Structures are given as structure tokens and as C-alpha cells.
Amino acid sequence: MKLIGLTGGISTGKSTVSRLLAEQGLPIIDADKIAREIVEPGRKANQLIRQHFGDEVFLEDGFLDRPKLGQIIFQDPEKRKILNRCTHPYVRWEMAKQAFLYWIKGADVVIFDVPLLIESKLDRFMSMTVVVYCSEILQLQRLKKRDNLTEEQAIQRMKSQMPMSEKVEKADIVLDNSSDLKQLETQVKNMVKKIKPSVFTWFYEYAGPPVAIAFVSILVKRYAPVLLNVIADSVASLK
């Protein structure tokens, strides 16, 4: 099963690409969605955030006050690191579980939609890394419009992430989202053709591990008694 990491910068269009890939029938593991779920009331990450940030970043119903928490972490890199330590282990565990379930179902490709894929070094586990790119000027315009931010607030959020130029350098595939949706759709379709493995590759990667485990089990079952007898005889001869 090929693991494809999908990332980008804030407001570069990663979520749009993720939606287009889902429409192409590819399974998506959405880190943002998982991150929202693991901080729901009663979850361990929720409790850790309350311990480190206090009650003021929570609503009366126990859910996070995301705008308030966002103001804190985008202004303070150390606070952002603390938040990541509270949430990332649980996000990664859930992503691993979902990936395993897709493998069990026989998926040939799984898309990991992760905003901080490269920053968190998860790209090391991917078969390919896809970066959704647009110019910084366009990124700034989109972010201000989308989140109704001032220019200063938008720049602050952009600077909290790795520069797009560095992400592009680490990419295997770059999708340029500087134009319209139609051009982006064409790029996504071409990308799907590139990342889809052949039937032989899929079968080898899907069936290979369980076949190997079964083969080793048979060898152990057949030769373990013989090996134990040899060891016993060797020990006895030393006495």
C-alpha cells in the first residue's frame, strides 16, 4: 500500500485537493479532522490542554474555544509546541489505526492529509510527498479573505509555518494552485495516474507481509523441535 503525504501552507488549497482526491475514490486520512476529534470533551488530549492552558481556552460545554486558543499559539511558538505535545501522539496513533484498517481492506493507496507533514517529519514514512503551492501574495490574500484577518494577523499565521519554498524543495510532486479550479483538477487527475501502483505492485505489497508471516510460522512449527533437540544435545555434551 502506497502512503501519499499531502501537505501545503495555510490557504494554499490543500483541503480542496484532498476533496478532489476523495472524489477520485482515494481514501483520505485527515489529520485536521482527527485533531478535532481527539480534543473533544472526555478525551485525554482535552484534559492535557486544560492542564497546560487553563479553563479560559474552553467553552462552557467543554469543547475548545478554538479562536482563543489560536490567538495564543500563533503568537507564542513555545505555547504552540506545548499544544503539539498534548495532541500529536494521539493524532499519530489514530492515523496509524486508520492506515492499518485501509490496508486490511486492500487499499492500494492512502492519502495522509497532514498540514504539518514535513515539520513533524512524518514525510519520512511516506512513499511520496505532495505539496500544494501558491505564491505568498496569493496565499496572504486568500487567508485574509477566508478567516477575516488583518494583514498583520495573516502574516503572523503564515510565519508560524515552514516557508513554502522549503516545503516545495522536499516535495516529490508539486501542485500549483495559483490559477483556477479547472487547472487544479487537471493536475490532480494527472497526479492520481502517477501515484496509483500497478496490480502486481499492489498484490506484492498487500499480500507480501501476511504471506511472509505465514511462511515463518510454518518454518518455526516444523523446525523448532529439531532446533531445540540440537541445543539440548549440545548442552548435555558440555556437562
N, C-alpha and C positions, 0 to 999 in steps of 0.2 A: 504494500500500500504506500503510495507516494504522499508525503506530508508537504503541503504547499503553504508557506508562510505569506500572509497578506498583510501589508502594513502601509503606512504613509504618514503624512503630517496632519495636524488638526485642520479640518476643512479642505483637504486636498481631493476628497471624493472617494475615500476607501469604502465607506458604507455603501455608496452607490455601486461600486464594483462588486462588493460582497453580495448585494441584491441581484445583480446581473448574473453572477456565478450560480446563485441559488436557482435562478430561472433556467439556467442551463442544466439543472439537475444535479449539481455537485453538492455534497454535504458540507455544511459550514459549522465550525466550532467558533462561536462568537465570544471572545474574551470579555467584551463590554457587557454583554447580556449576563454572562456568568458572574462578573464582578458585581452586578446589581443584585443578583440572587443571593450571593454568599454574605451580603451585608444586611439581609432582611432581619427583622426582629427575631431574637431567639438563636440566631446563628453565632458561632464563635467569633467570626470576624467583626460582627456588630458589637460584641462585648469588648473586644480589644480596642476598637476605635473609641468607644465610650471611656475606657480606662485612660487612653492617651490624650483625647481631645476634649473630654468633658461632655456634659449634657447639652451645652449650647449648640452643638452641631447636630442635634436630633430634634425631630418634630414630636408633638405630643403623642402620636400613635406609635412611636418607637422607630420609625423609619428615619433615614438620614436626611438632614437638611442639606441637599447637595450644593445649592448655590453658596451657602455659608461655608461649607467645608472647602469648596472650590476656591473661594477667596483666600482662605488660609494657606492652602497648599501651593497655589500658584505664586504667592508672594514669598514663601519660605521654603527653599529647597530641602532643608532638614526635616521640616514637617511632612513634606512630600515623601521623603524616604521612610519616615515612620509609618505613614499610611500604607506605603507599598509593603512594608514588613508585616503589617496587620492583615493584608488581603492576598498578596501574591501566592503564598503557599497553598491557600485554599482554591484560588483560581487555577493554579497549575494542576492540582490534584483532580479537579473536576474536568479539566481539559483532557488529562490523561485517560480518565474513565470513559469520556465520550469517544476518544480516539480508539480505545480498545473495543468498545461496542460497535463502532463502524467497521473495524477490522473483522470482528466476529460475523458481521452481516455480509462481508465480502466486498466492501467498498474498494475501488481501485485507486481513488484519490480523495483526500480530505483537505479542506481549506481551513487553515488556522487564521482567523481574522483577529489580529492582535495589534493594537496601537503601538505598544512598546516592545514589539517583537525583537528588534535589534538591541535596544537599550538593555533589555532583560536577558540578552544572549540566548533567547530561545531559537534564534535563526540557526544555531549550530545543529539543532535536531531536525531541521527541515531538509527536504530533498531540493527545494528551490525557494528562493525568496523573491516575492513580487512587491514592488514599491509603486504606489500611486502618487504621481508627481504633478505639481503645477508650480508656476512661478510664485515667488514670495509676495509680490504685489497682488496677484490674483488671490492668493491664499488669505492675505490680510483683508481684502475686500469681502470675500466670502464669509470669513469669520465674523467680521463686524456686523454684516447683514444677518447672518444666521442666529447669532447669540445676542444681538442688540448691544454690542460692546462699544466702548470708546476706542479710539485708535491706540491709546496707551494700554488699555486692558488687553486688547487683542495682541499687541506686540509682546506683552508680558507672557501671555499664554503660549505664543509661538516660541519664545525664547526658552520656555521651560522644557522643550523637547529638543532632541538631537536635530541639528540642521539638516534640511532636506538634501543638501549636496552630499553629506556623509552617508545618508541612507541610500541614495542613488548609487554611490560607489560600491555598496555592499549587495546590490540587487543583482539577481540573475535575469529578471525581466522588469522593465520599467514601463508603466502605463502612463502616458501623458494626458492628463485631464485638463488641458488648457483650452480646449475647444468645446464643441457641443456634445450632447449625449450620444448622438448617432455615431460620431467618430470613436467615442469611448466604447460603445457597444461592439464596433468592428474590432477594436483592439482586444477586447475581452474574448470574443469568439476565436480570434487567432491564437490567443494565449491558451485557451482550452484545448485546441488541437495539439499544441506543443506539450502540454503537461500530461495529457492522457497517455497512460502506458499501453503497450501492446497487450494482447490477450495472453501471450506467453509470459511476459514480464509480470502481469497481474497474477497469473496462476502460480508462478515461481515464488513471488513474494507472499501470496496468501496461503498457499499450501505448504511452502517450504518449511516454516517453523514447526507446525504440528507433525509433519512427516519426520523431521529430524528428531523431535522429541520421542515419537513412537519408535523409531529405529534404535535410539539409545536405550529406551526402556526394554526392548527385546534383547539387545546385547547384554544388558545388566542381568536380566532374568535368566538368560541362557548360560552366561559365563561367570556370574558371581560365585556360585557354589564351587566351581573349579578353582577360581582365584583364591577363595577362602581356604580350600584344602591345601593349595600350594603354600600359602602363608603359614598355615598350621604346621605343615611338614617342615618348613624352614625353621620355625620357632622350636619345634621338637628336636631337630638335629643340633641346635645350639646348646641344648641342655646337657 
